[in-house]
């Protein structure tokens, strides 16, 4: 994962509520065995709507996406995060996110910023013509007009994002603790610690 | 010293903590990992590149389901038929190659045990009460019906579990959904969960694990409980749980991967200690009266857009929240519905009975009961019944249910995810409606432009017979 500390630039004022990951990337795009090239399929159905923000040249290549409540609900497909990255988005701002999507975004170095609906409304307005600035170090979002909001982020996630840490490598370094747990489980919860050798 | 009363979730969580950091992030041990072809290729590829093995291949089970066509898999001579979609074929081949390369047990597309990963896990006894179970699929919540802490993960987490058999997690908040009372005739587990989502909304359970409590769930079969927990994710909760009880233990006992002998006795003793303690508290609680639940369908493009079948299509103005009003406008436009239309006047052209929500033997029986001696309406062009696994298929055929289904003019297919998400050739055409027993009515979910109405297997069978959304109680004897 690449380190990320600051995202600045234009933002796509999407604003829609309950955007599910089927909308971010429809199922027929999931047949790939790589992570690349999914930007083409991102928001495929929305791109067909007249006047949509995703085909508007004004927002081409914008690094920030603004959405409504419960962004990323539904399917656990990490392809949604890969599709956003591939279209150049490395930060999503919304009032709330689904649990699975926010985890997937984090693992791919995409910053998910939760702000109250009033802030979203103001950002939607600003984004039409102006850039937005998101700073992870100070946990703040600012506009060229003195607007400033701060956001919460899990301390561990912040650390990983700022340092670009490999979570699997970190956990593998705890291999001994995992082995200790496994030995204990073998004694206490043997029915969970193994599957019968006779099973198919 | 008296112990602090704990919920079922807290007990399973506590039994699986390896380490907790100062910031509250815990390293959690994963007991069972289910793998399918769509969300795993990138994880296996990364392991290969990093030269990392799978830590516990013996706790991992792989089965293809999403891409598989549900038409015949072998020709008359018994030769395996090729997958015609080259991308699907490539993804299926990747799992077929990756599983043995990493030493993982693999059920092949033509094996009798093949099926939807969330049907196979419980059916094989691989999914167990009290276990932590993950899969790169959000409907992993399903296994919570056995009293397991089961949830969907992304591909990076799939890789993390393959490499370490653990996940880094923060403890969730807990939410109790209590349904007490007597369910009316024709009201099934699917109606219960659709009604619950209608009440709490699709973000109602975000950040929470839901425990479904009350006599309605206690009296449900394991199949019914799996249906309920399956859709916990549609209520925003990553996991749903129902306390394991004698019904659960009877279901698990004797299955191929279930514990045996001394291990079984030990398991029973522990499982019996898992139920939420008297006096344990939940962060959030919702009470629902069973008598308030009617046979339920969805009218919009979010699973929270539910209504009793006797209702009408709502108008955007019926909603207080401004952003919901806007969403309803977009949704009704997509669905081609006019506010005020009676739901029972809405015609359907397609019927899909299947998916990890409703493709178990009980679901097939419920559909067949309605279809028996009847025939699908002429305006229903496409109606398929897709069993959840090869074993469900065999059981249904042994009971003669396939014959009832075929005689009613519906197609009887091979197991897989099918038209629930239309990754395989089973798609609902643009602009057409589908009465579907699946779990998501999202825009384009069953194919670009498809219009989905979610409901129970009995209700979908009733819709097939009349060609319209129908109150199944009118067809009940």
Interface residues (C-beta under 8 A of the other chain):
Chain A: X16 X17 X18 X20 X22 X23 X26 X27 X28 X30 X31 X32 X33 X34 X35 X44 X45 X68 X69 X70 X73 X74 X75 X76 X77 X78 X81 X96 X98 X99 X100 X103 X104 X107 X108 X117 X154 X155 X156 X167 X168 X171 X172 X174 X175 X177 X178 X180 X181 X182 X185 X189 X190 X191 X192 X193 X194 X195 X196 X198 X199 X200
Chain B: X15 X18 X19 X21 X23 X25 X27 X29 X31 X38 X39 X41 X42 X45 X50 X52 X55 X58 X59 X66 X67 X85 X87 X88 X90 X91 X94 X105 X107 X113 X124 X125 X126 X128 X130 X131 X136 X137 X138 X140 X152 X153 X154 X155 X156 X157 X159 X160 X163 X164 X165 X166 X168 X170 X172 X202 X203 X206 X207 X233 X234 X236 X238 X256 X257 X258 X259 X260 X263 X264 X266 X267 X270 X302 X323 X324 X326 X327 X330 X421 X422 X423 X440 X442 X443 X444 X445 X448
